[in-house]
Every structure is written in C-alpha cells, then in structure tokens.
Amino acid sequence: MSAHRCGTIGIAGRPNTGKSSLLNRLVGEKVSIVSAKPQTTRHLVTGILTGPECQYVFVDAPGRQSQARSGLHRRLNRRATAAARDADVALFVVEALRFGPEDRAVLDEIPTAQRIVAAVNKVDLVKHASALIPFLDRLAKTRDFAAIVPVSAKTGKNIATLLQALREALPEAPAAYPADQLTDRDERFFAAELLREKIFEEMGQELPYRCEVLIDSFKEEGGRLRRIEATILVERESQKPIAHGERCAQGNGEALRRQGLSRHLGEGAQGVD
C-alpha cells in the first residue's frame, strides 16, 4: 500500500480561466461561486477532497489582473500570488488554446522551485482536438511542469487524471482534516457568497462586481430552513435603487427581490433590505 499524501494546492491563473468551476468539480461540491465577471472570487476559499490514500486541500484565490489600477485589485493580486506561492503544489489553470501576457504574468509570480501542475481547462470548447497538441507543446516550454493535463471543469473530462497528477506532487503526510469536511468556511460565509453570485447573475449589467454582502443575522429555524438578514454594499448611492429592485435596465430587479433570492437561498429569503 502506498504512503498517504496530504497537502495544500494553490489554484492560480488569470481571471475567467474557470478556476472556481474547476475547484467545484474537483471537490464534487459547490464551495466557490461562479460568474462570467472577472475576479468574482474575493476571498481565499478552501475546498477539501479526501480519498483513501490522499487528502487534497485546494485553495482558490482571486484571478490575477495584469492592470491593477485600484487598491482593491492590488490586494486581490497579492492574495492570488500568495495562495500559489505558499502552497505545497501550485495548480496553474490556463484556458485551452489561449496563453497570453496575463497568463505569463501569473506563471512568473510562482517561484521556480515550486512544484506546478498545469490544468488546461475548457477543452470541451476546442472544436478540433488536434489543435491542442501544438498548444500543449508550447506550454510545456514555458516552465518545468510536474504534469500538464487537459481538462474540462464543465464536463469532468480528465478530472481523475488531474487528481492523480496532483497526488503524485503532494508530500507524504497524514490527513489534516476530518474525512467528511469539505471546506473551512461556515454557512454564513456561503450564504453571503451565494447571494453575491445571484446578484451577478441577475444584475450583471447594472451592478459592478465590486459589491459586497454582509450577513447581519443567520438563524436556524429547524431542518434546512435558515432565516437570513443581509446588507448589500455598493459603491455609489445611485446603485442602491438597483439593489432594491426599484431600477433595473433588464427589468428583473423586482424578480430578484421577490423570487430570485428565495429560490437561490431557500424559501426563507425575503428579498433585499
């Protein structure tokens, strides 16, 4: 029987390469929110997968932006870089057939001594598989990767192969978490993140991604029912009516207020207050 392995895996990549979707697929549960907006992930999110011979501790960080004009972007970039640099293994996520200056900048932030596994995501969108071969060859020349695995977070293609490659790169160690633990975050955190995801889905045209959700009250009312009171923080006074559903160019603000949040967070949700 082979030795048990356990360690942290820092997920790195430019925005919109599908890092959060890949984390959810790897863990088998939704532990990170997903949106088409760049840098949807604002916090370090840990997803834990435990198998008979290995425990994987994934850390999903914000995607690194090459042009960090604001203080927020600079802080998110530092957070993204630290996640990969401080982990036992870096999981570098790149989009199939696309490797540009932003990807190069992310890769350059990872120390040369760091063990890196590259996941070439979104291969389900590649029309001709033969086009992947020269792309993988070019990618292999950019760094000494422990492995390069073409995957699809959407379909699950080659996820088992990626896990095997990560296992081989992790150190020998006992499990750090109980076998049934999926994350180090609590329900309040996920309630806030799911609400933020719903805002992006329904009001992506009107509200910027730089909005935040604070959970003011989180009460268990028996079974799976949770009564949640939350505050949505926006950048400008003019955006408050949009968040309240009073003014929305897509005409779906009221739907978000009265139906969308209830469906997404549970029947106890009462809308935006």
KAWOGI-V13409 format. One record per residue. N is the residue number from 1. PHI is phi in degrees with one decimal (999 if undefined). Layout:
# KAWOGI-V13409
n = [N,N]
phi = [PHI,PHI]
This chain:
# KAWOGI-V13409
n = [1,2,3,4,5,6,7,8,9,10,11,12,13,14,15,16,17,18,19,20,21,22,23,24,25,26,27,28,29,30,31,32,33,34,35,36,37,38,39,40,41,42,43,44,45,46,47,48,49,50,51,52,53,54,55,56,57,58,59,60,61,62,63,64,65,66,67,68,69,70,71,72,73,74,75,76,77,78,79,80,81,82,83,84,85,86,87,88,89,90,91,92,93,94,95,96,97,98,99,100,101,102,103,104,105,106,107,108,109,110,111,112,113,114,115,116,117,118,119,120,121,122,123,124,125,126,127,128,129,130,131,132,133,134,135,136,137,138,139,140,141,142,143,144,145,146,147,148,149,150,151,152,153,154,155,156,157,158,159,160,161,162,163,164,165,166,167,168,169,170,171,172,173,174,175,176,177,178,179,180,181,182,183,184,185,186,187,188,189,190,191,192,193,194,195,196,197,198,199,200,201,202,203,204,205,206,207,208,209,210,211,212,213,214,215,216,217,218,219,220,221,222,223,224,225,226,227,228,229,230,231,232,233,234,235,236,237,238,239,240,241,242,243,244,245,246,247,248,249,250,251,252,253,254,255,256,257,258,259,260,261,262,263,264,265,266,267,268,269,270,271,272,273]
phi = [999,-73.5,-67.4,-73.5,-121.8,-159.4,178.6,-93.1,-126.9,-86.6,-87.8,-130.9,163.2,-68.6,-59.7,68.0,-91.5,91.8,-63.4,-67.2,-62.7,-66.9,-58.6,-60.6,-68.3,-63.9,-78.8,88.5,-144.2,-83.5,-114.6,-139.3,-74.3,-129.2,-155.9,-72.4,-72.2,-68.7,55.2,-61.5,-70.0,-113.9,-119.7,-73.8,-114.8,-100.5,-118.4,-118.3,-121.6,-116.6,-119.5,-61.4,-118.3,-158.2,-119.0,-99.7,-114.5,-85.7,-122.6,-94.9,-118.9,-59.7,-67.2,-81.4,-100.4,-72.4,-110.5,-92.7,-81.5,-97.5,-61.1,-61.4,-61.7,-65.4,-66.8,-65.1,-64.2,-63.2,-64.8,-64.9,-65.9,-64.7,-60.0,-76.8,-67.8,-90.3,-82.0,-68.2,-137.2,-98.9,-105.6,-89.5,-104.1,-130.2,-83.1,-55.1,69.2,-138.6,-139.2,-121.5,-57.3,-65.2,-64.4,-60.6,-64.4,-63.5,-62.5,-67.3,-77.7,-86.8,-55.1,-64.1,-80.7,-73.2,-75.1,-128.5,-112.1,-98.4,-109.8,-90.3,-88.3,65.8,-68.5,-66.0,-91.1,-81.2,-70.9,-120.6,-58.6,-63.4,-70.6,-71.4,-59.6,-64.8,-65.2,-64.6,-63.6,-66.0,-64.2,-61.9,-83.3,-82.8,-164.1,-86.7,-76.4,-67.8,-165.6,-125.2,-125.3,-72.3,-139.3,-135.3,-65.8,-72.8,-99.6,89.2,-59.4,63.9,-64.4,-62.2,-65.0,-64.1,-62.9,-64.5,-64.6,-67.0,-59.3,-65.3,-87.9,-78.3,-77.3,-73.7,-169.6,-73.4,-62.4,-97.5,-130.8,-58.2,-62.0,-94.8,-86.9,-101.1,-160.3,-99.4,-96.8,-99.0,-64.4,-60.7,-61.4,-70.1,-61.5,-64.7,-68.1,-67.0,-65.1,-63.8,-61.3,-64.9,-60.9,-63.6,-63.5,-88.7,-130.0,-59.4,-76.1,-99.7,-104.9,-72.7,-70.6,-83.0,-119.1,-131.6,-122.4,-113.0,-85.5,-85.6,-148.2,-138.0,-123.8,-84.7,-120.4,96.0,62.0,-96.6,-75.2,-128.7,-101.6,-120.3,-116.2,-135.9,-114.6,-98.2,-98.3,-119.9,-76.3,-127.4,-59.0,-67.3,-87.8,-61.4,-60.2,-66.7,-63.8,-82.1,83.3,-87.3,-147.2,-150.3,-61.2,-81.9,74.2,-114.2,-61.5,-66.4,-63.2,-62.8,-63.8,-98.3,-125.3,-58.0,-66.9,-63.1,-66.3,-80.7,-104.4,120.6,-66.5,-80.5,-69.8,-113.4,105.5,-97.5,-125.9]
